[in-house]
Amino acid sequence: MRIEYHRTLVADRVRVAAFRDALAGVIEKGQSVVVDIGTGTGILAMLAARLGARKVYAYEKAEIGAVAERLIKANRLRNVEVIPARSTEIIDPPRGDIVVSETLGNYALEEFLVETMNDARARHLKPGGMLIPGALDQFVCPVIAPRVFDELTVWNGVGHGLDFGPACVMSLNNAYVRKFEPRELWGEGRAAIAWTRSTSRRAIACAGRAWRPGRRRIRPPSMDWHCGGRRT
């Protein structure tokens, strides 16, 4: 069970607060039915219940769903039902006034958010309901961070007369999750991928992004994203 991954999600206070605030802005106490897709530990489902949702359906196919059930019981939230299945596999699912899905991963489209939300809009959401997130933009920005570059190019220092160059090339053409200081960002972030209601069937890759490096060497880019809810 990937409990460590879920620990990092719960520990991301900015991320959790953004979803909590979005739910708080649309839940009508004692009336709203909320569908949480990919509930993980159940944190968003529990927040929805605490915010006054009448009923919460929480989908989770992975083993972590059993943990969610125990946490929901520990918090005495009897109006939250965990469904141990993928939302896309359920026939004639219950519809909600609000569908929330934190299937964003470390990169915006890593966990098939667009496909999940398309299905949610068609089969899990009541007419006029709310999708959270209802829009998403992913930004890219070059970084200049020798500390990270040195970490990733450790292959060049293996020594013993051995050439690990091909492994170093692979290392520099891979995806990593790292934190950068503002001073390490080279220029402003620029939109690379956009998804909105009007582009609901796919994510749109924006035009190529370029920065003029001058004499400075550009290191591999870091990515960030933000999202927000919109009515359908």
N, C-alpha and C positions, 0 to 999 in steps of 0.2 A: 504494500500500500504506500502511495506517495504522500505520506503525511507531511514530509518536509516541504514539499511544494506548496501544500495548502497552508502551512505555517507562514510562508512568505506572503501569501495573499492576505491572510488575516492581519499580518503585521504591517501591511501597507495601509496606513491610516488615511492617507489622501485618497487612495482608490476606494476604500470602504466608505468614507464620508461622502464621496461624490455620488455613489449609488444610493446611499441612505438619504441624502438630500433630494435626489431625484424622486425616490419613492415617496418621501414626505410631501412633496409638492403635488402628488396626484392621487394618493390614497384617500378615499372618503371613508371615514371611520364607521365601522359596522355595516358597510355596503360593498366595498370593493372586493373582488375576487382577483387574486394575484397568482400568476403562473411563473415559477422560477425554473428556468431551464439550465441544467448543469449546476445544481445547487452546491456541490462540493460538501463542505462542512455544514451547509445550511444557514450560513450567516445572513444572506440576503433574505431568505425565507423567514427567518426568525425576526429580522428587523421589520419586515413587512407586517408580520403578525403583531409585533409590539407597537407599530404605528397605527394599528386599528383595522387591518384587513379582516374581512369577515371569514374568508377561507383562503388558504395558500396551498397550491399544488407544487411540489418540489420534485423535479425530475433529476435522477442521478443513476446512471448505469454502473459506474465504477464502484469498487469496494468502499470508497469513502462515504457512500450513501448510508452504510450501517452506522458510521460514526455520527452522521447528521441525525439519524433517528435517535441515537442516545443523547445527543446534545439537545435536541428538541424536547425530549422527555425530561431531561434535567432542568430545562427552563420552563417546564409546565405549560407548554404551548400546544393545546389540544386541537387547535384549528389548522395545524400544519400537517399535511399528508405527504409523505415521501413515496414517490413512485419509482421503483427500481428498474427503469427502462430509459431508452433514448426517446426524446420527445418526438422524433421523426418516425419512430416505429409504432407509435400508439394509434390504434384505429378508433375513430370517433372520440377524440379526447375532450375533456371538459374545457370550456372556453372561459377566459378571464377578461376582466376589464383592463388589466395591466399584465404585460409579459415582460419580465426582466431576465436578462441573460448575461452573465459575466464570463462568457466563453471567449475571452479576448487573448489569453495567453500572454507571453512576453512580447509578442509582435501582434499587431492588430488582427490579422486574418489567420493566425496560426491554428485556431481551433474551429475553423469553418463557421465563423459568425454569420456571414452573409447567407449561407445556405440554411443555417438554423433559424435566422430571423425571417427568411422568406417563407419557410414552412410554418413558423409561429404565426405570422400574419394571416396566412391562408387558413389554418386549422385550429389554432389555439387562442386567437384573439377575437373578442366580440367586435362587431362593427363600431367604429368610432373610438376604439380603445387605444391604449398607449403602449408603444414599444420603448423599452429602455435597454440599451441605447437605440435611438432612432436615427442617428447619424454618427459618422466617424471619420476623422481625418488622421492620417499618419504622416509625421514629418521626419525629414532626414536632415542631418547636419554633419559635416566633416568635423573631426576632432583632432587636436594635437595633444597627445598624451603619451610621452615617452615611457612612462611607467607601465602602461598597458601594452604598448608596442614591444617593450622588452620582455614582458611576460609571455606574449604570443610567439616571439621569435627565439625562445630559449633553445630551439633546435639548432641554432647556429653556434651554440656554445657547448655542444655535447662533448667535443674533444676526442681524444684517443685516436686521432687521425681519421675519424669517420665523417662522412658527408651526409648530413640530414637535410640538405637543401629542399628536396621534393616534399618532405614532411612540413617544412617551414612554409612553403608555398600553399599547401593545403590549409595550414593553420590560419594564414592570412586571408583565406577565401572561405571563411566559415562564419557562422552567426554566434554571437556571444551576448550574454547579459552582463553589463557592467554599469557602474555609476560613474558619472563624470562631473567635475566641478565646472561652474559657469565659465571660469577662465580657460578651460580646456576646449570649449566650443569655438570653432572657427567660423564666425559669421552667424547669420540668423538661420533658424530652421526653415525649411521650405516643404510645402505639401507634396507628398509623393503618391499617396493613395487616398481616395475619397469614396465614401459610401453614404448615400442618403436615400430618402424615400423615393426620389425621382429616379435613382439608379438602383432600385431595389433588387434587380435580378443579378447584379454583378458589382464588383468593386471596380472603380475607374482608376487606372494608373495614370497619373498626371504626366505632362510632358517632361522630358529629361531635365534634370537639375544639374547645374554646374556652378562652380565657384572659381574665381580667379586666384590661383595660389601665389602668384608672384614668386618670391624666392623661398617661400615657406613650403615645407613638405606636408602634404595632406595624409593623415593616417586613416585607417578604416573608419567608416561612419558609425555613429550611434543613432538609434531611432527612438522616437517617442510618439505618443498618440494621445488624443483626448476624444471624448464622446459626449453626446447629450441626447435626451429623449425628445421625440417629436410625435405629434398625433398622426394617426394614419387617416 
